[in-house]
Amino acid sequence: MTDRIRITIDGTPLVVAEYTTVAAALALHGRAAARRSVTGEARAAFCGMGVCHECRVAVDGRAHVLACQTLCRDGLVVETAR
């Protein structure tokens, strides 16, 4: 059985399975868009393997982290507004 961990996305506490990527956690909780482009267009994980950089989010205050390549850990804080 996989352990459950607590993360926070844009101030909302969530519980996800351990080893879930941040991109998957966003999608599982109805947050497919990870960020907005400079023109306001919704951006989300596209390639799922770290090539396209469309899924960039801030993780624990560090900007431009690839959500598709980052595993959730207990206490992780994700911000999509950056």
C-alpha atoms as one frame of an Amber mdcrd trajectory, in Angstrom:
protein
   0.000   0.000   0.000   1.305   3.447  -0.887   1.603   6.019   1.865  -0.384
   9.229   1.632   1.374  12.567   2.019   0.189  16.140   2.465   1.111  18.893
   0.030  -0.151  22.417  -0.563  -1.045  23.812  -3.998  -1.719  27.554  -4.110
  -2.636  27.557  -0.433  -4.974  24.559  -0.662  -3.902  21.514   1.383  -4.168
  18.215  -0.506  -3.413  14.567   0.169  -1.751  12.511  -2.567  -0.059   9.149
  -2.839   3.659   9.093  -2.164   5.744   9.183  -5.400   3.090  11.194  -7.272
   4.594  13.856  -9.539   3.555  17.447  -8.991   2.013  17.476 -12.508  -0.085
  14.415 -11.643  -1.146  15.972  -8.328  -2.269  19.102 -10.189  -4.272  17.016
 -12.672  -5.763  14.741 -10.004  -7.083  17.742  -8.160  -8.564  19.502 -11.189
  -5.678  21.885 -11.732  -4.536  20.910 -15.220  -3.171  24.412 -15.918   0.119
  24.803 -14.102   0.636  28.461 -14.975  -0.305  31.272 -17.371   1.783  32.547
 -20.267   2.641  36.241 -20.577  -0.468  36.605 -22.769  -2.675  34.894 -20.157
  -2.974  31.546 -21.945  -3.234  28.487 -19.662  -0.117  26.308 -19.750   0.075
  22.716 -18.521   2.153  19.574 -18.793   2.472  18.713 -22.458   5.273  16.217
 -22.998   5.381  14.734 -19.490   9.126  14.122 -19.685  10.742  17.487 -19.009
  11.422  18.614 -22.571   8.731  21.231 -23.211   8.940  23.154 -19.885   5.200
  23.964 -20.067   4.576  22.625 -16.565   6.871  25.008 -14.675   5.729  25.874
 -11.157   7.333  27.197  -7.973   8.152  24.493  -5.429   9.053  25.511  -1.887
   9.777  29.028  -3.159  12.032  27.905  -6.017  10.709  29.151  -9.378  10.706
  27.322 -12.725  10.607  23.772 -11.350   9.295  21.175 -13.817   6.140  19.686
 -12.292   6.343  16.559 -14.457   9.819  15.735 -13.114   9.258  16.579  -9.435
   7.988  14.000  -6.966   5.718  15.115  -4.168   7.006  14.759  -0.630   5.283
  15.454   2.648   5.001  19.197   3.275   5.746  20.258  -0.320   4.413  23.718
  -1.219   3.527  24.371  -4.874   2.639  27.766  -6.335   1.288  28.000  -9.871
   0.897  31.774 -10.092   4.573  32.538 -10.774
